[in-house]
Amino acid sequence: MAMPIEVSDKEEFLNLSQKASECRVKRLKDVVKLKLRTPRHLYTIKLDEETAEEVLREIKCPIIDV
């Protein structure tokens, strides 16, 4: 079983979201973790609350709050 791949660039994350089947959102105390499930890998990114909301508005796949 492979480990999730952490992405640091939000533009790359948005490009990956085009082929993702879902995006899971996990809201922690001071950070929001977004997880993209693609057919092959799980990609994650950690963002602050404001940036995460901007990214979520641009994502085309279904969004699931965890």
N, C-alpha and C positions, 0 to 999 in steps of 0.2 A: 504494500500500500504506500503510495507516494504522499509526501507532505504537501500541504497547501503552498502555493507560490505567493509571496508577498510582493505587491507592486507599490512603488513609491510615487509614480507619476499619475496624476488624475486623468490626463489626456489618454495615456495608454490604457487605463482602467475603462474609460468610456469606449475606446475602440474594442476592447475585449467584451464589453457588454452587448455588442451587436450579435455575437454568436452564443451568448449565454441563455440558458433556459430559465434561470431565476436569479434574483438578487436578494440575499437575506441581510437584514439590518439588525445589528446588535448594539444597543445604546448602553454604554458604560458611564461611569461618573463624569469623566472629563473628555472622553473620546467616543467616536462612533466607528464601529467596525463594519465594513461592507464586504460581503462575500459573494462572489460570482461563481455560479456552477456552469461550467461549459461541458461539452461531451467528454473531454479528456481530463481537465484539471479543475481544481478549485483555486480561485484567485482571491486574495484578501487585500484590503487597504484600510489604514487607520487614518481618520480625519477628525478635525474639530467639528463641532455642531453646525456652524455656518457653512463651511465648505461641503460637508456631507449633504446638506439640504440642496445646495446648488447642483451637486453631482446627481442626486436622486431625481431632480427635475428633468435631467437630460437622458437618463437611462430608459431604454425602450422595453426591456424585458419585465416580467411580473416582479413586483416588490413584496417581500414577506417580512413583516416585523416580528422579531424573535423576542 
